[in-house]
Amino acid sequence: MKKVLLLGGAGFIGFSIAKNLAEKGGYKITIADNFFRAGGKIDFLLQSLVDEHDIRIVSGDFTKSNYFLELEKDYDYVYMLASVVGVDYVNEMPHEIIRINTALIYNTLEWLRSSKCGKVVFTSTSECYAGTVEAFDYQIPTAEEVPLTIQDITHPRFTYAVTKMLGESGFIQYANKLGFECTIVRYHNVYGQRMGFKHVIPHLAQRFLNGENPFKIYGADQTRAFNHIDDAVNGTVLAMEKGGNGEIYHIGTQEEITIKELIQYTGELMGFKGEYIDAPTYPGSVARRCPDISKAKKDLGYQPKVSWKDGLKSTINWYVDYLDKNKDLHESFYDNKKSK
Ligand SMILES: NC(=O)c1ccc[n+]([C@@H]2O[C@H](COP(=O)([O-])OP(=O)(O)OC[C@H]3O[C@@H](n4cnc5c(N)ncnc54)[C@H](O)[C@@H]3O)[C@@H](O)[C@H]2O)c1
């Protein structure tokens, strides 16, 4: 049995990694989280996973180093996913993004110093190079060796990327000096079931259900390559089990589509018969994003399998079903303000 710790494992990606490992078997799993994203408590999907697979939960705010004393000291694998994520949080509380994400990174690194863990995967983001692509017209699809750029250090939106750059450097340098292994994954627009209602796809589902018409398409010509959660999980687990020490991998897909295509197909799935109109997107949002995933394919055997249309269809179905079944639940699940 491999001993696995998922820091931030109650979140969107962490939950799906835990589920994947639990269903495969051969892992003894611990999830450490403060349930910030789920309104401070364990949601019923996580609770049933925990009950079914005997997963240990360590509940606490890991910006406080004392909670690390409740962890074991000899995990084979540590997935470091804990972070405050999301455009709204970045704009509303950039100082808290700096404090929380930096403290989570620093405390984890110092805990690793006094532990005997085997390997860590630190989860980073395409946001670290968004500035490079915009300011220097850098190549798209974009590979791992791209220089990282903060276009405007005074702007709140870059606080998240600043903390992820610190994390990439911090984990690589601590691993080199302290004798554990570390691999970095940079995610690119991961989507799927149970991701929270603030993300673009569930938010679209809600807007269609609310009857918006004409339906506004913000940033119609912008492109993204949406990475289904099942593929992102596979990529992350492969990075843990096969990724080189100190290596960085772009985890995503190269199926680049426009926001207009995404929205119009979502509308089709939801039976929308109204009008669409173009609208401006939020400032600082990059015009194009698409990772070069050749390195992950070559080194890890990573191969995304879910096409954007299939993934979108199953995700939209999941949200419509979820919203329908949970109309009367006294459950605040992932920022769904409609819940009582
Ligand atoms: N979802 C994406 O498309 C995407 C893209 C790029 C990078 N990432 C990175 O991947 C990781 C996982 O992303 P996600 O989408 O699952 O995000 P998420 O917000 O769903 O998960 C993060 C988890 O960290 C926990 N957390 C926050 N503050 C904490 C604290 N003080 N103590 C303990 N736990 C705390 C949250 O409660 C949450 O469960 C994050 O580090 C994120 O930055 C995600």
Ligand as a Chemical Component Dictionary entry (heavy atoms), coordinates in Angstrom:
data_LIG
# 
_chem_comp.id                   LIG 
_chem_comp.type                 NON-POLYMER 
_chem_comp.pdbx_formal_charge   0 
_chem_comp.three_letter_code    LIG 
# 
loop_
_chem_comp_atom.comp_id 
_chem_comp_atom.atom_id 
_chem_comp_atom.alt_atom_id 
_chem_comp_atom.type_symbol 
_chem_comp_atom.charge 
_chem_comp_atom.model_Cartn_x 
_chem_comp_atom.model_Cartn_y 
_chem_comp_atom.model_Cartn_z 
_chem_comp_atom.pdbx_ordinal 
LIG N1  N1  N 0  -9.176  23.921 -11.780 1  
LIG C1  C1  C 0  -8.292  24.401 -12.645 2  
LIG O1  O1  O 0  -8.587  24.565 -13.851 3  
LIG C2  C2  C 0  -6.898  24.760 -12.187 4  
LIG C3  C3  C 0  -6.071  25.441 -13.113 5  
LIG C4  C4  C 0  -4.794  25.760 -12.717 6  
LIG C5  C5  C 0  -4.320  25.403 -11.459 7  
LIG N2  N2  N 1  -5.132  24.756 -10.573 8  
LIG C6  C6  C 0  -4.578  24.430 -9.253  9  
LIG O2  O2  O 0  -4.907  23.093 -8.900  10 
LIG C7  C7  C 0  -5.170  23.007 -7.484  11 
LIG C8  C8  C 0  -6.535  22.398 -7.273  12 
LIG O3  O3  O 0  -7.488  23.211 -7.961  13 
LIG P1  P1  P 0  -9.045  23.009 -7.785  14 
LIG O4  O4  O 0  -9.696  23.477 -9.021  15 
LIG O5  O5  O -1 -9.307  21.654 -7.262  16 
LIG O6  O6  O 0  -9.339  24.102 -6.659  17 
LIG P2  P2  P 0  -10.291 23.991 -5.368  18 
LIG O7  O7  O 0  -10.482 25.382 -4.890  19 
LIG O8  O8  O 0  -11.505 23.201 -5.699  20 
LIG O9  O9  O 0  -9.394  23.166 -4.345  21 
LIG C9  C9  C 0  -8.458  23.767 -3.486  22 
LIG C10 C10 C 0  -8.674  23.187 -2.107  23 
LIG O10 O10 O 0  -7.763  23.865 -1.199  24 
LIG C11 C11 C 0  -8.478  24.021 0.019   25 
LIG N3  N3  N 0  -7.905  25.080 0.841   26 
LIG C12 C12 C 0  -7.911  26.419 0.610   27 
LIG N4  N4  N 0  -7.379  27.068 1.646   28 
LIG C13 C13 C 0  -7.011  26.115 2.559   29 
LIG C14 C14 C 0  -6.416  26.171 3.845   30 
LIG N5  N5  N 0  -6.090  27.353 4.415   31 
LIG N6  N6  N 0  -6.182  25.020 4.505   32 
LIG C15 C15 C 0  -6.523  23.828 3.946   33 
LIG N7  N7  N 0  -7.098  23.706 2.734   34 
LIG C16 C16 C 0  -7.341  24.855 2.052   35 
LIG C17 C17 C 0  -9.901  24.368 -0.424  36 
LIG O11 O11 O 0  -10.864 24.173 0.616   37 
LIG C18 C18 C 0  -10.098 23.416 -1.588  38 
LIG O12 O12 O 0  -10.709 22.220 -1.179  39 
LIG C19 C19 C 0  -5.052  24.421 -6.933  40 
LIG O13 O13 O 0  -3.804  24.578 -6.318  41 
LIG C20 C20 C 0  -5.164  25.300 -8.160  42 
LIG O14 O14 O 0  -4.444  26.484 -8.004  43 
LIG C21 C21 C 0  -6.424  24.444 -10.911 44 
# 
loop_
_chem_comp_bond.comp_id 
_chem_comp_bond.atom_id_1 
_chem_comp_bond.atom_id_2 
_chem_comp_bond.value_order 
_chem_comp_bond.pdbx_ordinal 
LIG N1  C1  SING 1  
LIG C1  O1  DOUB 2  
LIG C1  C2  SING 3  
LIG C2  C3  SING 4  
LIG C2  C21 DOUB 5  
LIG C3  C4  DOUB 6  
LIG C4  C5  SING 7  
LIG C5  N2  DOUB 8  
LIG N2  C6  SING 9  
LIG N2  C21 SING 10 
LIG C6  O2  SING 11 
LIG C6  C20 SING 12 
LIG O2  C7  SING 13 
LIG C7  C8  SING 14 
LIG C7  C19 SING 15 
LIG C8  O3  SING 16 
LIG O3  P1  SING 17 
LIG P1  O4  DOUB 18 
LIG P1  O5  SING 19 
LIG P1  O6  SING 20 
LIG O6  P2  SING 21 
LIG P2  O7  DOUB 22 
LIG P2  O8  SING 23 
LIG P2  O9  SING 24 
LIG O9  C9  SING 25 
LIG C9  C10 SING 26 
LIG C10 O10 SING 27 
LIG C10 C18 SING 28 
LIG O10 C11 SING 29 
LIG C11 N3  SING 30 
LIG C11 C17 SING 31 
LIG N3  C12 SING 32 
LIG N3  C16 SING 33 
LIG C12 N4  DOUB 34 
LIG N4  C13 SING 35 
LIG C13 C14 SING 36 
LIG C13 C16 DOUB 37 
LIG C14 N5  SING 38 
LIG C14 N6  DOUB 39 
LIG N6  C15 SING 40 
LIG C15 N7  DOUB 41 
LIG N7  C16 SING 42 
LIG C17 O11 SING 43 
LIG C17 C18 SING 44 
LIG C18 O12 SING 45 
LIG C19 O13 SING 46 
LIG C19 C20 SING 47 
LIG C20 O14 SING 48 
# 
